[in-house]
Amino acid sequence: MKNIVKVIVLLLGVALLLSGCSYAEAHRNSENLKQVSVGMTKDQVREIMGEPVQAKYSLDNVWFYFTRVCWSDGQVTRDECTPLVFNEEGILKGIGYPYYQKILDQDSAQRQYVNELL
């Protein structure tokens, strides 16, 4: 019985540790995002924010950063990320879903490509 209790306590501790890491990363990225502004280059953004999420979400000119925890499942999902949109020259043009959606609304090829990825 004592072994079962130890295993349960250990598993709960690991779960809390893992969820705490994701909260810390999301908080750090949210704070760093406050230093990012339109007009910065990709290199400047990367210096502040680090590498974007490399999952299926990020594209050449749209980077996603994990900024909020919606699900405590250890997975990074699109609704937990903030998009940063760059132009062809690598200059940041907009931050967040309203700007990203505006770009998708204007570019049907980009919208179709993104929908195929998701």
C-alpha positions in Angstrom: 0.0 0.0 0.0 2.9 2.4 0.8 4.4 1.7 -2.6 1.2 2.6 -4.3 1.0 5.9 -2.4 4.6 6.7 -3.3 3.9 6.0 -7.0 0.8 8.2 -7.0 2.7 11.0 -5.2 5.6 10.7 -7.7 3.3 10.8 -10.7 1.4 13.8 -9.4 4.8 15.6 -8.8 5.9 14.9 -12.4 2.6 16.1 -13.8 2.9 19.3 -11.8 6.5 19.8 -12.9 5.6 19.3 -16.5 2.6 21.7 -16.4 4.7 24.3 -14.6 7.2 24.2 -17.4 4.6 25.1 -20.0 3.2 27.9 -17.8 6.7 29.3 -17.4 7.4 29.2 -21.1 4.1 30.8 -22.0 4.6 33.5 -19.4 8.2 34.2 -20.6 7.1 34.4 -24.2 4.2 36.7 -23.3 6.6 39.0 -21.5 9.2 38.9 -24.3 6.5 39.7 -26.8 6.0 43.1 -25.2 9.5 44.0 -26.5 8.7 43.1 -30.1 7.4 45.7 -32.4 6.3 46.0 -36.0 9.2 46.9 -38.3 11.7 44.5 -36.6 13.6 42.0 -38.7 13.3 38.2 -38.2 16.7 38.2 -36.6 15.7 40.9 -34.1 12.5 39.0 -33.2 14.4 35.7 -32.9 16.9 37.4 -30.6 14.1 38.5 -28.2 11.7 35.6 -28.6 14.0 32.6 -29.5 12.9 30.1 -32.0 9.2 29.9 -33.0 7.1 26.8 -32.6 8.4 24.4 -35.2 5.2 22.3 -35.3 3.0 22.4 -38.4 1.9 25.9 -37.5 4.8 28.1 -38.4 5.4 29.1 -42.0 8.2 31.0 -43.7 6.5 34.4 -43.1 4.3 33.5 -40.1 5.9 32.4 -36.9 3.9 31.2 -33.9 5.0 31.5 -30.3 3.5 29.7 -27.3 2.0 32.5 -25.2 -0.9 31.0 -23.2 -1.9 27.7 -21.7 -5.4 26.7 -22.6 -5.0 22.9 -22.1 -2.8 21.3 -19.5 -2.0 18.4 -21.8 1.7 19.1 -22.6 0.8 19.8 -26.3 1.3 23.2 -27.9 -1.8 24.0 -30.0 -2.5 26.8 -32.3 -5.0 28.5 -30.0 -2.2 28.7 -27.4 0.1 30.6 -29.7 0.5 34.2 -31.0 1.3 34.6 -34.7 3.9 37.1 -35.9 3.5 38.0 -39.6 6.5 39.0 -41.7 6.6 40.3 -45.3 8.8 38.9 -48.0 11.8 41.0 -46.9 11.6 39.5 -43.4 10.2 42.6 -41.7 7.5 42.2 -39.0 4.2 43.6 -40.3 1.8 42.5 -37.7 1.3 40.6 -34.4 -1.7 38.5 -33.3 -4.7 36.8 -34.8 -6.6 39.9 -36.0 -3.7 40.8 -38.3 -3.0 37.2 -39.3 -6.7 36.7 -40.2 -6.6 39.9 -42.3 -3.7 38.4 -44.3 -5.5 35.1 -44.8 -8.7 37.0 -45.9 -6.6 38.9 -48.5 -4.6 35.9 -49.8 -6.8 32.9 -50.8 -3.7 30.8 -51.8 -2.2 31.3 -48.3 -5.5 30.5 -46.6 -5.8 27.3 -48.6 -2.2 26.3 -47.8 -2.8 27.0 -44.0 -6.1 25.1 -44.0 -4.3 22.1 -45.7 -1.7 22.1 -42.9 -4.3 22.1 -40.1 
